[in-house]
Amino acid sequence: MKWSFLPTLVLLAVAGIFGVDRALSGRPRWRLAVPLGLGSSAGVFRCCFNVLASLDRYAAQRYVLGASLDRSGPGF
């Protein structure tokens, strides 16, 4: 399966988050700032991914439309 590595990747991400949390246990301001920064960066990544996926679908639809118009010949 294409996504068979996903559970391992999620486990590594969770372990990393717990490691950062433990490393910052003595610094309360940083302990608050790091999750907020991670959350906002994840939101930015999610928005960029959605925009690029939308552009990909738009380009594919335009290609199909152009190919069908090309097959229909001059004068549509």
C-alpha positions as CSV (number, residue, x, y, z in Angstrom):
1,M,0.0,0.0,0.0
2,K,1.2,3.5,-0.8
3,W,0.6,4.9,2.7
4,S,2.0,2.0,4.7
5,F,4.7,4.2,6.3
6,L,2.1,6.6,7.8
7,P,1.7,5.0,11.3
8,T,5.5,5.0,11.8
9,L,5.7,8.6,10.7
10,V,2.9,9.7,13.1
11,L,4.6,7.8,15.9
12,L,7.9,9.7,15.2
13,A,6.0,13.0,15.1
14,V,4.3,12.4,18.5
15,A,7.6,11.3,20.0
16,G,9.2,14.5,18.7
17,I,6.5,16.6,20.2
18,F,6.8,14.9,23.5
19,G,10.6,15.4,23.4
20,V,10.3,19.1,22.7
21,D,7.7,19.4,25.5
22,R,10.1,17.7,27.9
23,A,13.1,19.7,26.8
24,L,11.2,23.0,27.4
25,S,9.7,21.9,30.7
26,G,11.7,24.5,32.6
27,R,10.8,27.4,30.3
28,P,7.1,28.1,30.6
29,R,7.0,30.9,27.9
30,W,8.8,28.7,25.3
31,R,6.6,25.8,26.3
32,L,3.6,27.8,25.3
33,A,5.1,29.4,22.2
34,V,6.4,26.2,20.5
35,P,2.9,24.5,20.2
36,L,1.4,27.8,18.9
37,G,4.2,28.1,16.4
38,L,3.8,24.4,15.3
39,G,0.1,24.9,15.0
40,S,0.3,28.0,12.9
41,S,3.0,26.5,10.6
42,A,0.8,23.4,10.2
43,G,-2.1,25.7,9.2
44,V,0.0,27.5,6.7
45,F,1.2,24.2,5.2
46,R,-2.4,23.0,5.0
47,C,-3.5,26.1,3.2
48,C,-0.6,26.0,0.7
49,F,-1.3,22.3,0.1
50,N,-5.0,22.9,-0.6
51,V,-4.1,25.8,-3.0
52,L,-1.7,23.7,-5.0
53,A,-4.1,20.7,-5.1
54,S,-6.8,23.1,-6.4
55,L,-4.5,24.4,-9.1
56,D,-3.6,20.9,-10.1
57,R,-7.2,20.0,-10.5
58,Y,-8.0,23.2,-12.4
59,A,-5.1,22.6,-14.8
60,A,-6.3,19.0,-15.4
61,Q,-9.8,20.1,-16.1
62,R,-8.6,22.8,-18.5
63,Y,-6.4,20.2,-20.3
64,V,-9.4,17.9,-20.8
65,L,-11.5,20.8,-22.1
66,G,-8.8,21.9,-24.5
67,A,-8.3,18.4,-25.8
68,S,-12.0,17.9,-26.4
69,L,-12.2,21.3,-28.2
70,D,-9.2,20.3,-30.3
71,R,-10.8,17.0,-31.3
72,S,-14.1,18.8,-32.3
73,G,-12.2,20.7,-35.0
74,P,-12.6,24.3,-36.2
75,G,-15.8,26.1,-35.5
76,F,-16.5,24.0,-32.4
